[in-house]
Every structure is written in C-alpha cells, then in structure tokens.
Amino acid sequence: MDEKTLEILEYHKVLSRLAGFAAFSASQELALALRPTRSLEEARHRQAITSEAVHLLSVNDSTGIGGAVDIRPLVNLARRGGVLTPAELLSVKTTLAAARDLSRVFDHSGEAYSHLTQMAIPLAPGLGLIDAISGCISERGEVMDQASEKLAAVRREVKAAHERLMAKLDRIINDSHTSVMLQEGIVTQRNGRYVIPLRADYKGRIKAIVHDQSASGATLFVEPLATVELNNHWQEQLLQEQEEERRILAELSAQIGEHAEALCLVVESLASLDLAFMCAKYAQEIHAVEPVLVSFEQNKPDHHPGSTVKLYQARHPLLNPASVVPIDLVLDENTFALVITGPNTGGKTVTLKTLGLLVLMAQSGLHLPVQSGSTLNVFPKIFADIGDEQSIEQSLSTFSGHIRNIVHILKRADRASLVLFDELGAGTDPQEGAALARAILSNLITRGITCLVATHYPELKVYAHATPGAMNASMEFDLKTLRPTYRLNIGLPGRSNALLIAEKIGLPATIIAEARSSASPEDMRAEDLLDEIHSQRDLARKDRQLAEELRLESEKKHRELTERLAKIEDERRDILEKARLEGEKRIAELEEELASVRKELSRARQPVEALQQTRDALDALQESVKKPVERKTEFTPNTTGLRLGEKVRIRSIGMEGVICGISSDDVEVQVGSMRMRTRRSEIDRRTDTSSGQSTTSAHETPTRSFSGAGSTLAPSPGMEIDLRGQRAEDALIALDRYIESAYLAGMPFVRIIHGKGTGKLRQVLRDALRESPHVSHWEDGLRNEGGEGVTVAHLEVD
C-alpha cells in the first residue's frame, strides 16, 4: 500500500486512536504497525475476527487480557542464562495466569467465536510455570521458605543466630558496669554489623572494634569483641540465605528459558486477541458496523472494472460524530468514475477522504461508521492526490507538485486500483487546467480505473454527463443561509451560484445585470435548468422525507398493536397455565392425602376398603348430628386432693405442667424440661365441664368416649409436628402441648420431625417422650417418612 496515500488520508490518526485501547505494549505495537491487506480473503478474515470480538464484548464487557505484560524481553534474558528477579518472575506468572483465564473463556464457547478460539490456542501451553513460581515466590515478591528445604533450614538458623546476637548485646548494654559508658542503651547497625553507642571518653574501656563515630565525635559505634563471632555467624547465614535464594531464582529462570518459544507465542497470541478487542472497542466508540466485502465483478461493459462502492450514511471516523453530516456515496452498476463539483468548503475534500479512509479501514479489519449493508471492494492499490503539494526545497509550485504526484499515480494504477483526485488541474491557467483535467480523467476512464475527482471546472461536468462509466455529483449549498449543507447529491452537477451569492451579499443590481448579459446564453440556460432540477429535487426530498416519517409512524403503530396483542395472548396463556397448575396441585394434594389415609389404615391393620365405609359413616354422622356437644376443659382454683402426675396450670405464668412433688404449702410442677416450685394458691386444676369433675391423675387416664353421636373428642392438631431448627427448651414445650392435644383428640400415633443433624435434639425429645404419661412407645420413622429424622410416637388409647 502506498505510504504517501496512507499519510494523505490520515490513516495513522485512526491507528493512534485504535492504539489508545491497548491493554499492554505488545498489542499497542501491533495496532500502530497495522496495514491494509491486499487480499479479499484476508480482509474478510480480519472483519470476522472484529465481529466476533464485538459480540463477545457485548455479552461480557470485562473480557480482556487482564494484567498481562510483554514478557518477551524477560524470556530472552532467561534464555541467555540470565537470572530474573522475584518481581520479574511474578510478571511471567501474572501473564501466564491472564492467558490461562482468557483461554477458558473460549473453552466453553468455541463454536460461537471460532476465529478467536483459533487465535487462543497458544494461550494454555501447560508448562507448569504458574505453579512453580507460585510455590516459590509470594505475591509480595519474596522468596518463600517453602521454596526449598535448605532455604527453610538456613532461615531458621539466621533467626536463631540473630536472636543469640541480640541477646548478647542486650546483656552488654544492660550491664551496670557497661551502661554508664554508653551514650544510649540501644543497639544499632553500621556497615551491616550490630554495634552499640560508646561515649568517646570511655574509648578503650570496652574491648571492641570501632565501626563509625557521630558527626560531633562524642559517640563511637563499636562492636564488642564478645559479639564478633556471633555477628560473623549471623552474616555467614545471611550469605547462605542469599545464595540459596539466587539458586532458586536461577532454577526458575532456567525453566522459563527452556520454554522461551512457547512463552513468546503466548505473548503474541495475547497481543493478537487484544488487538481484536481494541478493534471492537473502537467500533463501539464510533458506532461502526461490519462492511460487506465483495470481489470485482467480471464482464462489465464500457471499460468498467467491476468495482463496487456502496456506502450508506457514511461518516468520516476522525470527525465529531455528533456534528458530522452522513453521506450516501453509492455508485450504480454502470458507474466507476464520479466527478464532484460544488463550492469551496462544501465538503468535496472530506468526501474523497471519507471514501479513501473507509476503504483502508475495511481492508485493515476495522468496522466502518456506516449503515449496515454498505458494500466495498478490496482495492490492492489506493492512490490519493489531496492537499498542497508545494515544496520549497525542491523548487516546486503547487501545480508542479500535483503533476509530479499524478504522474506517479498514473504509472502505478491499474484496474484494481482506487484513485482520488482533489481539485484536478488547479493551480494554473483555467482553460489549460480544465483541458488537462479532462485528459487525465479520460485516461483513467479509458483504462477502467475506479476514481473520484473533485473539481471546479464546468467542462468536466459536461464530460461526465456525456461519458459512459462517469457520473456527476455535487455538494449541496443552502442559498438562504449561504452555507454548505455537506450533503452529497449523486447524479446532479453543482451550480456555480456566483451571481446569486453576489446579489444576496449586496452587489449592486446594475453590476449583476451586466454580468448576466455578458455571460454565455447557453451557460445561463444551463444554470437555470440546474436551478429548476435542484428545486424539484428538493421538493422530492421533502416529499420522500414526509413519506418516510409517515411510514415510520405506521410501523410504530403496527408494532404497538402487535405488542399489545402479544401481551393479551401472553396474559391469556398465563391465566390458563395458572389454572392448569392449580388443578394439578389440587389433584396432587388429594392423591397425597389419599395415600396418607391408606397408609394410616394399613398401620391400623384395617382393610383399605374400610376407607369408603369410613367416608359413608362420616357423611351419615354429619347428617344426624346437627351440633355435637363440645368438651370444654377449664381450670379451677380447687387444690384439694392434688396427686402426683396430675395436669395443672400455674396461674402466674399461664403455663401447664405435671405435678412431680407435693408439700404442705408448695407444689413442684414439671413444665416441659423445667421444674418449678410454686404455692398451692397459684395452682389451677383441670376440670371437664361436661361432667363438672376434676381430672384424674396421669396414671388414671381420663374417661373418653370414641363412639356414638355423643363423642366429645377434641380437634386434631394434625398428624405431625416439625421441630427442626428449634432450641431444645422451645421444642420440649411445643412437644408437650402437641402430645396433650393429640391425646385429647384420640389419635393413635403422631409423627415428630426433628431432623438428623447432630442427634442432640432427637435425644432430648425422645427422653421427654419416654417420661410422657400419654406415650406408650416410640420408634424411628420409615425410610419414606424420613428415617432417623422422624420419631413416630404411639399414644395411650383406652
């Protein structure tokens, strides 16, 4: 690709913005070195990679290369026998860990991201380096004791030697004969040796080695001879520790050097994947989409190269997307040369640069800021002559500079090239410049080269109108505001508007009239015709815009109605589904209840057929008994003849219990697992209002009738009680109330759910059942009832 063209079209600015998304230096280098491909297949491959990356980031925007760094310099150092520092080894580990994590992303979604998965193959080489480094280097970058047995032993000896040395020095500075000679009672270091601060006037009083003195000379820092050997031993152990640490680091570095090629491939793979993520992020920033890349069509007539340029709502990627005006740059199947005319600063140059830069981006794998469906060829060669080519150093005028560049382009361009000329033929005599521009354009069209030409010459308008393969285009200009709109109109040449603009600005009418009279009548008629065409086109555009607005409004209403109908249908289905689920739930409950009744009958050793008889008897009983006599149990303050085991209530706390001790003034009552002593006056006894008598003792079961219309059984509390998760005290109180209610209801047995857990709650509850006067025996639940997590208690039955 022509480097001068890349510079003219500001391709490097796009790469700079792309590089701003890089996560590490290796991918940043790839971005800055990115160049458009000349191959259609390669361009499609790059676009597919970017599309997969866009989709991946839309699903999980945290996907990336993590804390990876470019470890290739470290790997090369290790390959040459160098020893890496702990921090450098951590960089290798972090990079490999990031590569491993990114590789796992594609392990479970390889089909959806086939191109990215292929790129990620080198990320998990399985070298064992992560574990090797983790086992030796801590996250703080320190060699750990567990790195080797020798290191652990040496460090233990270092610690012991240090403690012995410090203990000896502490004894010296705390000695009463020595302490008076010291400036301070402290231990400090000089030149890596532990010393004490001796006052200068006591020099020689302590046998020691002088290592340093204070700035004033009043203090000498000395190492007592008594600690020299200890200091030496400590230093020797430190050296051994350093040697062992270096050996460990050298060993790890050697492992890295052995796998240098695989590690470099990991970095290159991470860089390639990060480049894909960068392209995706850049596409999201400029609201870009993947273009359709096609090959050149064959057998086109009239020198047509078979090129395709269809850019819808195209925006220059370097301009502010909030203010740039999108253009539709679409060449029909018969056009491959476009001549763009219009006023200065009207957008002609931006149009040329937009096309050229978008083609370069498409061939680089970057998505384009265009509307979906935009289609382009891959042009192996792209040339542009845009801007000032003046060179003082080479004594070239603007015209000469342009001609030299055009000569270079014409020599190298072919039918697969894209050529962009701005202000073709400018910078010289208008008549000669127009003739030269027409000849150059004719050469391009004859050779079948796709081109866009921006010009002011009216001669090129006529040429483009009459030449097959060429077409006029113009940049729109608002005559009311005298400002360009930057819209591209393909099919119509631009108007000069010189006289009209001069008139609006205020040039005298006499001058305007004289200018019109001196202008060629044919040119004036052509300008008037162009005015009429543009006016009609403006009206057509407004009508089309109105029709589009009406169409969008109609589609919006259609969507709203469709959504409302869909919502109504969903609500109808939800109601039916809820009704169906409720019916299934009720059926399941009935079946469960029926199965439970069958099980109870089976346990009671009654035939299942008795179920129907029981139901019939119950129906008959409900018809014959209008209002059964309820048995109401009340408590009275009568305490005459209290007996052990009798059920009573303690009035002060409102709780029931069983008498377990009696004295002349007090009564001991068992309330759950607690025993309480209270006065007789606080005791209320149970009485049956149907008979008016106090209840008998717990060992003499109260009389209860279980047959006939006059049955006075209490309401059933249910077949089971769930005590899981309760404290033992609360569970015992709840169990006592439940057993009492079940006994009064005449139930033959009950299920107590306590769960398995540690078994503590189960044991406490079973101890209480063993002491209960209403329980004959208990047993574990069946397997389908919960096994050891359930206790089935059989109650005393008259």
Secondary structure, DSSP 8 states (H G I E B T S, - for coil): --HHHHHHTTHHHHHHHHHTT-SSHHHHHHHHT----S-HHHHHHHHHHHHHHHHHHHH-TT-S-TT----HHHHHHHHTT----HHHHHHHHHHHHHHHHHHHHHHS-TTTTHHHHHHTGGG----SHHHHHHTTB-TTS-B-GGG-HHHHHHHHHHHHHHHHHHHHHHHHHHSHHHHTTBSSS--EEETTEEEEEEEGGGTTTS-EEEEEE-TTSSEEEEEEGGGHHHHHHHHHHHHHHHHHHHHHHHHHHHHHHHTHHHHHHHHHHHHHHHHHHHHHHHHHHTT-B--EEE---SS-STT-----EEEEEE--TTS-TTT---EEEE--TT--EEEEE--TTSSHHHHHHHHHHHHHHHHHT--BSS-TT-EEE--SEEEEE-S---BTTTTB-HHHHHHHHHHHHHHH--TTEEEEEESTT-SS-HHHHHHHHHHHHHHHHHTT-EEEEE---HHHHHHHHHSTTEEEEEEEEETTTTEEEEEEEETS-----HHHHHHHHT--HHHHHHHHHHS-HHHHHHHHHHHHHHHHHHHHHHHHHHHHHHHHHHHHHHHHHHHHHHHHHHHHHHHHHHHHHHHHHHHHHHHHHHHHHHHHHHHTT--TTHHHHHHHHHHHHHHH-SS-----EEEE---TT--TT-EEEETTTTEEEEEEEE-SSEEEEEETTEEEEEEGGGEEEEEETTTTEE---TTS------SSTT--------SEEE-TT--HHHHHHHHHHHHHHHHHTT-SEEEEE--STTSHHHHHHHHHHHH-TTEEEEEE--GGGTGGGEEEEEE---
